């Protein structure tokens, strides 16, 4: 079955599609399984963005103590992470334009 991965940078909002995690990693993306694990909060960033403005960073530095402290973007990032890998996997060519949040 053909599939693509939809990577979304949690900082700048950039979206790219990849055939394999290795392809995304070589393009500079920090995404599981090459970086971290699925369903575990860690940075989900493109090659141009740093981790110091990610949900992960806000959580480990104590800026976020609960879901109520999160922005709407941070909540969307958390929801997407918790639903991985399904939330970033696109099956079939007709679903390439589907927005996964």
N, C-alpha and C positions, 0 to 999 in steps of 0.2 A: 504494500500500500504506500502510495506516495504521501509524503508529509513535509511540512515546513514548520520551522519554529519561528514564532513571532517574539522578538525581543523588544522591550520598551525600556528606555532609559528613564529611571525614576527622577532624575535631575532635570534634564533638558526636554524630555518627552520624545526624543528621536525614536523612530521605529524602523527596525530592519528585519528581514526575513532570511532564515538560513535553513539549509538542508540538514545540517548536523551541528551538534554542540561544538565540535572541533572547528568547524568553519566560523562560527561566531567567536570562539576564543581567539582564533588567529586574526580576526578583525578587531580585536581589542576589547571585546565585551566581557564583563564579569557576570557570568550566569552559570548556574549548575548545569551539568554535573562537573564541569571543568573547574569551576570556582564555587566551593560550598556544596550544599545539598538542597534538593528540592524540599519545599515546605519548611525551610529553616530561614529565619530572617538573616540576610547578609546583603551587601550592596548588589544592586541590579543596575549596572551603569555601562554606558558606551565608552569608547576609547578616549573621548574628549572630556569626560567628567570625573571628578574626584569623589571619594567616599565621604568627605566631611559635611556633605549636605544631604546624605541619604537617611532613610528611616533607621537603618542599622546604627548609624552614627548617633542619631538623636537618642536612640534607646540605650546604647552603651555609655553615653556621657551623662545620662540622667535627665536630659531635656524632656523626654517623654516617659511618664511613669504609668500611664494607662491609655486606653483607646480614646478616652475623652480629651486627652492632651494633643491628639493628632489632628492635622489638617485633613481636608477631604482628599487631597492627593495622597497623603501618607496612608489613609484608610484604604484607598483603592490599591496602593502598592501592597499593603499587608494582605488584603483579600486575594489579590493575584498570586502572591507568594504561597499562601496557604492552600491554594487550589492547584499548584503545580504538580506534575507537568501538564495536566490537562489545560490549564489556563493559557499556556504558551504554545500549545501544539495545534496546528491547523491540519485537518485531514481533508484531502480532496482539493482539486483545483478551484472549485466554485466557492470555497470558503476563504479564499485568500484576502478578500476584502472585509471579512468579519472583524469587528472590533472586540477584542477580549479584554475585559477589565477585571 
